[in-house]
Structures are given as C-alpha cells and as structure tokens.
Amino acid sequence: MKKRIDTVTSRTAEMTCLYRACSALEKNPWYRSDDYLAPVLLPSFLKTLIRFSFFRRFFSRIAASAGIYEYVVARTNYIDAAFHKALTDNIGQILIFGSGFDTRALRFADLLQSARVFELDAPVTQQAKLAQYHKRGLSLPPQLTCVPIDFDRESLPERLARAGVSREMPSLFILEGLLMYLQPSSVEATLQTISHYATRRSRVVFDYVHARVLRGESLLYGEGRIIKTVANVGERWHFGIEEGGIKPFLAQFGLSLIDHKNAVDVERDFFTDSNGWLVARINGSHALVTAEK
C-alpha cells in the first residue's frame, strides 16, 4: 500500500521546517532557535510572510496545535546541543534518521572536521531539500552522505552498509519526529540495527509519543488536535511507548537511559524563567530521550 510520502514531500517535515524558520526569526529569546537556514528552505512567499511577526504568530501559535510550536523549538535546541556535544566529544559519525529538512550538517559544518554525517529519509522529501539547497546556492559539506530509504519497506542494514557507515566507531543516532510514524515492527528493526552499529559511547537521541495518545484518551494538553492534524495530512502515528515503559524499551536494544523529558520537564528546562514562572506550555503528547550504549 502506497503512503503519501512515497509521492510527495512529507507535510509534517514541511511544517517542522516552517516552525524552525519562525523560531529563527523570533525576538523573544524563549521562542528562539538557531536554525538560521530553515527560512532559506521555505518557498519564497512563505519566507517573505514570516518576516512579519503577525504571520509568524499565525503559523506557529494560532494555526498550530496547542503547544506543538513550543515543543518543536525545544526539541530543535535539545538535539542541536546533542549534535554539538557529539562533535566536541569526537564522535566519529552522526546518523540522522528521518532527516526531513534538518540543516545541522550545514550549520555545524565548521565543527565536523573528520566526522561524517549520514542523512536518511524518504527519497521524495530528501530530493526536495537537496533541490532547495541547490536553488539557494548552498554547498553540501563533503562529510555529508544522503541515503534515500523507506524505513517500513527497505533493509536498513543493507542501506547503511552500502552508504559506508562504520561499525567500528562511536556514533550519534538522531531520530527526530520519526518513530511515531513507523509501524511497530519497523521501530523494532530500526532500533535493532542501531544496536548492531552502536559501539560503546554511542548515543541515541529521539522523541516519541505516549501510547495513550494513540488510544485517543485525550488526557494530555493539546493531544486531541495534534492527532487529528497528522491524520488529516495522511501521515498517521502508529507507534507509542507506555507510561513508565522507556527503560524496558531501551533495554531490549542494549541501551541505557541518560535523559528523559516529558512535557512538564521540557516546560521546566526550556520555558520557565528565573523566578519559576512558566513562560509557555508544551504539547503533552511527546517526550524527549537520550540513551547510550
């Protein structure tokens, strides 16, 4: 059965790029990220519109599901920090699964040195991003390798082997906004492959949705609207993790939990001022994880 992303660019990847672009132009430091390339990847009319604060607010706060823009801003900054730390810790390769319109290979190009970056994503979405890079005159760093793949249908180990991914060096694996869109069997196969390739000191950074969201329990802030939004664009969520289930989930792949942030933790760490006042709420459907081999 064909999926929407087999023939057209991922709508959720486009929305994430739009949110990052808005955050890169924010004056409010709580809402700001450093993805200065995200605006460059937008269609010209959107790039022009988001220069105006009214349109940024409309796209990111009014049209978006409650708390999801804030979550994307926090997630971007969280994974930026993990990417930067991996390079300063001399991690030899970084693999970005479901890379969408991720720009980290270009934004951190000066720090890559000998480290290699592999971006894996659906062919149509990957080609759309590369076309935008070419159109805007942006050069890809020589350390970057783009690997087209359908995670639900193709052999991940085979694609990694053909791309030249090493099994002999510590790696950072990034799965940003990916696992929830995969079938449970594909999630297991993907994590098994990561476990196979991960040496000691390797790290895995990802986010997931709570299993209760897939059951439609509507107990979390912003949950109801976000589940409808992803369904309406033809990119449904299929995988979630039960409350308290993150450690057992990681253990089956030989991974240990380093950091776990639910929405309350993200609010505390990214949107709470020095007086303890909450600046913004986070959509409750997601959680952030860092694990280590």
C-alpha positions as CSV (number, residue, x, y, z in Angstrom):
1,M,0.0,0.0,0.0
2,K,1.4,3.4,-1.1
3,K,2.0,6.1,1.5
4,R,1.6,9.8,1.0
5,I,5.4,10.4,1.4
6,D,6.1,7.9,-1.5
7,T,5.0,10.5,-4.0
8,V,5.0,14.0,-2.3
9,T,7.1,15.8,0.3
10,S,6.3,15.0,3.9
11,R,3.8,17.6,5.1
12,T,4.9,17.2,8.7
13,A,8.6,17.7,7.6
14,E,7.4,20.9,5.9
15,M,5.6,22.1,9.0
16,T,8.6,21.4,11.2
17,C,10.7,23.5,8.8
18,L,8.2,26.3,9.0
19,Y,8.2,26.2,12.8
20,R,12.0,26.3,12.8
21,A,12.1,29.1,10.4
22,C,9.6,31.1,12.5
23,S,11.7,30.4,15.7
24,A,14.9,31.5,13.9
25,L,13.3,35.0,13.4
26,E,11.8,35.3,16.9
27,K,12.7,38.3,19.0
28,N,11.6,36.6,22.2
29,P,14.6,34.5,23.4
30,W,12.3,31.9,24.9
31,Y,11.0,31.0,21.4
32,R,14.2,31.3,19.5
33,S,16.3,28.6,17.9
34,D,19.5,28.8,15.9
35,D,18.2,27.2,12.7
36,Y,19.1,30.2,10.5
37,L,18.9,28.0,7.4
38,A,15.3,27.0,7.9
39,P,13.9,30.2,6.4
40,V,16.1,29.7,3.3
41,L,14.4,26.3,2.6
42,L,10.9,27.8,2.6
43,P,9.1,28.8,-0.6
44,S,9.7,32.5,-1.4
45,F,6.2,33.6,-0.4
46,L,6.4,32.0,3.0
47,K,9.9,33.3,3.6
48,T,8.5,36.8,3.0
49,L,5.4,36.3,5.1
50,I,7.3,35.1,8.2
51,R,9.4,38.3,8.3
52,F,6.3,39.8,9.8
53,S,5.5,38.9,13.4
54,F,1.8,38.6,12.8
55,F,2.2,35.9,10.2
56,R,4.8,34.1,12.4
57,R,2.3,34.1,15.2
58,F,-0.5,32.9,13.0
59,F,1.5,29.9,11.6
60,S,3.2,28.9,14.9
61,R,0.6,29.7,17.5
62,I,-2.9,30.1,16.0
63,A,-2.9,27.6,13.2
64,A,-0.7,25.1,15.0
65,S,-1.9,22.6,17.6
66,A,-1.6,23.9,21.2
67,G,1.9,23.7,22.5
68,I,3.4,22.0,19.4
69,Y,5.4,25.0,18.2
70,E,6.9,25.4,21.6
71,Y,7.7,21.7,21.6
72,V,9.5,21.9,18.2
73,V,11.5,24.9,19.3
74,A,12.6,23.0,22.5
75,R,13.3,19.8,20.6
76,T,15.4,21.6,18.0
77,N,17.5,23.2,20.7
78,Y,17.8,19.9,22.6
79,I,19.0,18.0,19.6
80,D,21.3,20.9,18.5
81,A,23.0,20.6,21.9
82,A,23.4,16.8,21.4
83,F,24.8,17.3,17.9
84,H,27.3,19.9,19.2
85,K,28.3,17.7,22.1
86,A,28.9,14.7,19.9
87,L,31.3,16.7,17.8
88,T,33.2,18.1,20.8
89,D,33.4,14.6,22.2
90,N,35.0,13.4,18.9
91,I,32.1,11.1,17.9
92,G,33.1,9.8,14.5
93,Q,29.8,9.7,12.7
94,I,26.3,11.1,13.1
95,L,23.3,9.4,11.5
96,I,20.1,11.4,11.2
97,F,17.1,9.0,10.6
98,G,14.1,10.7,9.0
99,S,16.1,13.8,8.4
100,G,13.4,15.8,6.7
101,F,14.6,19.4,6.3
102,D,17.3,19.1,9.0
103,T,20.1,21.6,8.4
104,R,22.6,20.5,11.1
105,A,25.2,19.2,8.7
106,L,25.5,22.6,7.1
107,R,25.0,24.7,10.3
108,F,27.7,22.7,12.1
109,A,30.0,22.2,9.1
110,D,32.9,24.2,10.7
111,L,33.0,21.7,13.6
112,L,32.7,18.5,11.6
113,Q,36.3,18.0,10.7
114,S,36.7,14.3,10.0
115,A,33.2,13.3,11.4
116,R,30.8,12.0,8.8
117,V,27.1,12.8,8.7
118,F,24.5,10.4,7.1
119,E,21.0,11.7,6.4
120,L,18.4,9.0,5.9
121,D,14.9,9.9,4.6
122,A,12.1,9.2,2.1
123,P,13.5,9.8,-1.4
124,V,10.9,12.5,-2.4
125,T,11.4,14.6,0.8
126,Q,15.2,14.2,0.6
127,Q,15.3,15.3,-3.0
128,A,13.1,18.3,-2.2
129,K,15.6,19.5,0.4
130,L,18.6,19.0,-1.9
131,A,16.8,20.9,-4.6
132,Q,16.3,23.8,-2.3
133,Y,19.9,23.7,-1.3
134,H,20.9,23.8,-4.9
135,K,18.4,26.6,-5.7
136,R,19.7,28.7,-2.9
137,G,23.4,28.1,-3.8
138,L,24.2,26.2,-0.6
139,S,27.1,23.8,-0.9
140,L,26.9,20.4,0.9
141,P,29.9,19.6,3.2
142,P,31.9,16.7,1.8
143,Q,31.4,14.8,5.1
144,L,27.6,14.6,4.3
145,T,26.1,11.5,2.7
146,C,22.4,11.4,1.8
147,V,20.8,8.0,1.9
148,P,17.2,7.6,0.5
149,I,15.2,4.9,2.3
150,D,11.7,3.7,3.1
151,F,12.0,2.6,6.7
152,D,8.9,0.4,6.5
153,R,9.9,-1.5,3.4
154,E,13.7,-1.4,2.8
155,S,16.5,-3.1,4.6
156,L,18.1,-0.6,6.9
157,P,21.3,-2.6,7.5
158,E,21.7,-3.0,3.7
159,R,21.3,0.7,3.1
160,L,23.8,1.6,5.9
161,A,26.4,-0.9,4.6
162,R,26.1,0.5,1.0
163,A,26.5,4.0,2.3
164,G,29.7,3.2,4.1
165,V,28.6,3.5,7.7
166,S,31.2,2.2,10.1
167,R,30.5,-0.3,12.9
168,E,33.9,0.5,14.5
169,M,33.5,4.0,15.9
170,P,31.2,5.7,18.4
171,S,28.2,7.3,16.7
172,L,25.3,9.6,17.4
173,F,22.0,8.4,16.1
174,I,19.2,11.0,15.8
175,L,15.6,10.0,15.3
176,E,13.7,13.3,15.4
177,G,10.0,13.1,14.7
178,L,10.3,9.6,13.2
179,L,9.4,6.7,15.5
180,M,5.7,7.6,15.9
181,Y,5.2,7.4,12.1
182,L,6.7,3.9,11.7
183,Q,4.9,0.6,12.2
184,P,5.9,-1.1,15.5
185,S,7.8,-3.8,13.5
186,S,9.8,-1.1,11.7
187,V,10.6,0.6,15.0
188,E,12.0,-2.7,16.4
189,A,14.0,-3.3,13.2
190,T,15.4,0.2,13.3
191,L,16.5,0.1,16.9
192,Q,17.9,-3.4,16.4
193,T,20.0,-2.1,13.6
194,I,21.2,0.9,15.7
195,S,22.1,-1.5,18.5
196,H,24.1,-3.6,15.9
197,Y,26.0,-0.5,14.7
198,A,26.4,1.3,18.1
199,T,29.8,0.8,19.8
200,R,30.5,1.8,23.3
201,R,30.0,5.5,23.9
202,S,27.4,5.7,21.1
203,R,24.3,7.7,21.8
204,V,20.8,7.7,20.6
205,V,18.6,10.8,20.7
206,F,14.9,10.6,19.8
207,D,11.4,11.6,20.6
208,Y,8.3,9.6,20.9
209,V,4.6,9.9,21.6
210,H,2.8,8.4,24.6
211,A,0.9,5.2,23.8
212,R,-2.2,6.7,25.5
213,V,-2.3,9.3,22.7
214,L,-2.7,6.6,20.1
215,R,-5.7,5.3,22.1
216,G,-7.3,8.7,22.0
217,E,-7.6,9.1,25.7
218,S,-7.3,12.9,25.4
219,L,-5.7,13.4,28.8
220,L,-2.7,15.5,27.8
221,Y,-2.5,19.1,26.8
222,G,-3.1,19.7,23.1
223,E,-3.4,15.9,22.4
224,G,-6.7,15.9,20.6
225,R,-5.9,18.4,17.9
226,I,-2.4,17.2,17.1
227,I,-3.6,13.6,16.5
228,K,-6.2,15.0,14.1
229,T,-3.7,17.2,12.4
230,V,-1.2,14.4,11.5
231,A,-4.1,12.2,10.4
232,N,-5.5,14.9,8.1
233,V,-2.2,15.2,6.2
234,G,-2.1,11.5,5.6
235,E,0.8,10.8,8.0
236,R,-0.7,8.9,10.9
237,W,1.0,7.9,14.1
238,H,1.4,4.1,14.6
239,F,3.9,3.7,17.5
240,G,3.9,4.9,21.1
241,I,5.5,4.0,24.4
242,E,3.5,3.3,27.5
243,E,4.0,5.4,30.7
244,G,7.0,4.2,32.6
245,G,8.0,2.0,29.7
246,I,11.0,3.8,28.4
247,K,13.7,1.9,30.3
248,P,12.4,-1.6,29.3
249,F,12.0,-0.4,25.7
250,L,15.7,0.7,25.6
251,A,17.0,-2.3,27.5
252,Q,15.8,-4.7,24.8
253,F,18.2,-3.0,22.4
254,G,21.1,-2.8,24.8
255,L,20.7,0.9,25.5
256,S,20.7,2.7,28.9
257,L,18.6,5.8,29.6
258,I,20.6,9.0,30.1
259,D,17.9,11.6,29.9
260,H,14.1,11.6,29.6
261,K,11.9,14.6,29.4
262,N,8.1,14.6,29.3
263,A,6.2,17.8,28.6
264,V,6.5,19.0,32.2
265,D,10.2,18.5,32.1
266,V,10.5,20.4,28.8
267,E,8.5,23.3,30.3
268,R,10.7,23.4,33.3
269,D,14.0,23.3,31.3
270,F,13.1,25.4,28.3
271,F,10.2,27.7,29.2
272,T,10.5,28.6,32.9
273,D,12.1,31.9,33.9
274,S,14.4,32.5,36.8
275,N,11.5,33.3,39.1
276,G,9.9,29.9,38.4
277,W,7.2,31.4,36.2
278,L,6.0,29.2,33.3
279,V,6.5,31.1,30.0
280,A,4.7,28.7,27.7
281,R,3.0,25.3,27.8
282,I,4.3,22.3,25.8
283,N,2.1,19.9,23.9
284,G,1.8,16.9,26.2
285,S,1.8,14.1,23.5
286,H,5.6,13.9,23.1
287,A,8.7,13.1,25.2
288,L,12.5,13.5,24.5
289,V,15.1,10.8,25.2
290,T,18.9,10.5,25.2
291,A,20.3,6.9,25.6
292,E,23.7,5.4,25.5
293,K,25.2,2.0,24.5
